[in-house]
């Protein structure tokens, strides 16, 4: 049985994509911390999950009332709001592609 979006600790699973190859980023741990990383690009972008998710939630709060959404439902809400989150070499190089 797979994880539901409410159980998944990675808010951007399936949304985060590599700026270099446009492939979905893998979710996992690096040095004991949650992270997103490109599975195919050598030395591709790796981002701290906490920092990247925080950045996306701040941007979403500027456009929507995402703060009013229960934390366990935010991944689902983000999937309704965003098409992709393109991640560059660092957490500061992020482009959000909105549905709305």
Residue pairs with C-beta under 8 A, 6 or more apart in sequence:
5 73
5 75
5 76
5 79
6 72
6 73
6 75
6 76
8 75
9 34
9 49
10 27
10 34
10 36
10 49
10 53
10 75
11 49
11 53
11 56
11 57
11 74
11 75
11 78
12 25
12 36
12 49
12 52
12 53
12 56
12 75
12 78
12 85
13 27
13 75
14 24
14 79
15 78
15 79
15 82
15 83
15 84
15 85
16 24
16 25
16 27
16 36
16 47
16 52
16 84
16 85
16 87
17 23
17 24
17 25
17 84
17 85
17 86
17 87
18 24
18 25
18 38
18 40
18 41
18 44
18 45
18 86
18 87
19 45
19 86
19 87
19 88
19 89
19 93
19 95
20 38
20 41
20 44
20 45
21 38
21 40
21 41
21 44
22 86
23 38
23 39
23 40
25 36
25 37
25 38
25 39
25 45
25 47
25 87
26 36
26 37
26 38
26 39
27 34
27 35
27 36
27 49
28 34
28 35
28 37
29 35
30 37
30 46
33 48
33 49
33 50
34 48
34 49
34 50
35 46
35 47
35 48
35 49
36 46
36 47
36 49
36 52
36 87
37 44
37 45
37 46
37 47
38 44
38 45
38 46
45 87
45 88
45 89
45 90
45 93
47 87
47 90
47 91
48 91
51 91
52 85
52 87
52 91
52 94
55 91
55 94
56 78
56 82
56 85
56 94
56 96
57 66
57 74
59 96
60 66
60 77
60 78
60 81
60 82
61 67
63 81
63 98
63 100
64 77
64 81
64 100
66 74
66 77
66 78
66 81
69 77
80 99
81 98
81 99
81 100
82 96
82 97
82 98
82 99
83 97
83 98
83 99
84 96
84 97
85 94
85 95
85 96
85 97
86 94
86 95
86 96
86 97
87 93
87 94
88 94
88 95
